[in-house]
Amino acid sequence: MDAITNQPLKILLLGGTSEAVIAARHLATMPGIAATLSLAGRTNKAAPGPLPVRIGGFGGIAGLVDYLMRETIDVVLDATHPFAAQISGNAIAACAEANVPLLSIERAPWKSISGDDWREHRDIEAAIAALPDAPQTVFSAFGRSSIPKLTAKPQHRYVIRVVDPVDLPSELTRATVITARGPFRTDDDIALFREHRVAAVLAKNSGGDAAYSKIEAARRLHLPVYIVARAPIANRQSVATVSDALSWIAHHQASRAAERGV
Ligand code: NAP
């Protein structure tokens, strides 16, 4: 084998999700792989993992192209959250420009079932605007960056679940902030909703298991869920599971070895 065929497959894993954590665990044990996990750095305590980690934005599409070229990345695995549309769009554009294959892991959205009372909206602003005018207690799982948007309906008492502590806008002084990291359990969310007398739930249609408990709790307590549908991201190859992504990587590795006559 010459020096080139000995090179490991260099993977940039865009993370920030439970899928990325699982993919990192597998990639760390796969022979012939050198993967780096990239995190935006939004949360204070990223759990330690088995891969080298880089933290912080790349500086838009141009910054990501520079990174891919500088680090001679062979493939990019986008395991970011389905609502992290900016980084996913940047990855599509940068990989096209740098001619680097890209695969995204896109978990299926939740589907409403019998007993759900979903009010679907195209974005967070529309979901908040649709809340009733009469004051009530509203549970928000919209995340930290959406907190200022809740001031559009300041009459409600919000129970806001986020990963790290936050400073609230002055209009929301009656809000309760709960800092917690998923996965969450349905029974715990039922208890939480009962304790705070939650009358409505704000949620993104994130899909997956880790955050589904609030949807199930709302169903069991007959609460309406103001749910934001995800915008489709075009022009990319995607799979629904980590296991399919790992097969794609293995296939990619095998084709590269075949091309190089290993
Ligand atoms: P976003 O709006 O799509 O991205 C905003 C900017 O943050 C990107 O342009 C990029 O900066 C940087 N960035 C995002 N993800 C990155 C990554 N994995 N590595 C390096 N830079 C990254 O993202 P967001 O919605 O703020 O989410 C931030 C992170 O939290 C994502 O990694 C996502 O997986 C995770 N997350 C998001 C949600 C959600 O609901 N949005 C929920 C759970 C977890 P540059 O342009 O400078 O490169």
Residues whose N, C-alpha, C, O or C-beta is under 5 A from the ligand:
A	BS01	NAP	L14 G15 G16 T17 S38 L39 A40 R42 G56 G57 F58 G59 G60 A79 T80 H81 F83 A84 A85 Q86 I87 S88
